[in-house]
Amino acid sequence: MAEPVIAGRAPIGVEVEAGKTYYWCTCGKSAKQPFCDGSHKGGEFAPLAYTADKTAKVWFCACKRTAGQPLCDGAHKSL
């Protein structure tokens, strides 16, 4: 599998709503980071669905190297 593009070197904070589904960009090419805009089409990547369990601010990974997809686990610190 190809490596995703590093879209950023810091997480992106987003206020999410409980029960709402968000589609996290896994390829790193989306212009609407951290979410998918369809830039992966024709490739091997697909967006990852994330349904918020509560209304809160969460930190989505922008480097695309997190082990806790789609949320940041600090992997960007070693890039």
C-alpha distance (Angstrom), angle and dihedral (degrees) to the residues before:
residue distance angle dihedral
M1 . . .
A2 3.81 . .
E3 3.80 121.7 .
P4 3.81 115.0 -107.0
V5 3.80 119.9 -118.1
I6 3.80 114.1 -98.3
A7 3.81 100.5 -115.7
G8 3.81 94.0 -176.8
R9 3.78 143.4 -12.8
A10 3.79 96.6 -129.4
P11 3.81 132.4 52.2
I12 3.80 120.9 -98.8
G13 3.79 116.5 -126.6
V14 3.80 115.7 -141.4
E15 3.80 131.0 177.2
V16 3.82 103.8 -130.0
E17 3.80 128.8 -167.2
A18 3.80 123.2 -129.3
G19 3.80 111.8 -101.4
K20 3.81 94.9 11.8
T21 3.82 119.0 122.9
Y22 3.80 121.0 -136.0
Y23 3.80 126.1 -169.8
W24 3.80 112.2 -135.8
C25 3.80 118.2 -152.0
T26 3.81 110.5 -117.5
C27 3.82 98.3 179.1
G28 3.82 97.3 57.0
K29 3.81 93.1 -133.8
S30 3.81 99.4 101.7
A31 3.80 116.9 116.8
K32 3.83 87.6 -150.9
Q33 3.82 97.9 62.9
P34 2.93 131.7 -146.4
F35 3.79 87.8 23.3
C36 3.79 132.1 63.9
D37 3.80 121.3 -98.5
G38 3.82 96.5 175.5
S39 3.82 96.2 -95.2
H40 3.83 89.4 131.4
K41 3.81 93.6 67.0
G42 3.78 113.1 127.7
G43 3.80 91.5 23.7
E44 3.78 137.1 86.9
F45 3.82 96.8 -97.4
A46 3.81 128.1 93.5
P47 3.82 130.5 -176.5
L48 3.79 119.0 -95.5
A49 3.81 117.3 -129.2
Y50 3.82 115.7 -131.7
T51 3.80 119.9 -174.8
A52 3.80 114.0 -163.0
D53 3.79 113.7 -127.4
K54 3.81 91.9 -161.3
T55 3.79 140.2 9.7
A56 3.79 105.9 -94.8
K57 3.78 145.4 112.0
V58 3.81 111.3 -81.4
W59 3.79 130.3 -178.4
F60 3.80 115.7 -124.4
C61 3.80 119.3 -157.9
A62 3.81 114.9 -109.2
C63 3.82 98.7 178.9
K64 3.84 90.2 61.5
R65 3.83 90.9 -138.7
T66 3.82 99.1 101.3
A67 3.79 119.2 127.1
G68 3.82 88.2 -150.8
Q69 3.79 98.0 61.6
P70 2.96 125.1 -137.1
L71 3.82 96.0 12.0
C72 3.79 124.6 69.4
D73 3.80 118.3 -99.5
G74 3.82 96.3 177.1
A75 3.82 95.9 -95.0
H76 3.83 89.4 135.1
K77 3.82 89.2 70.5
S78 3.82 90.6 71.6
L79 3.82 97.2 49.6
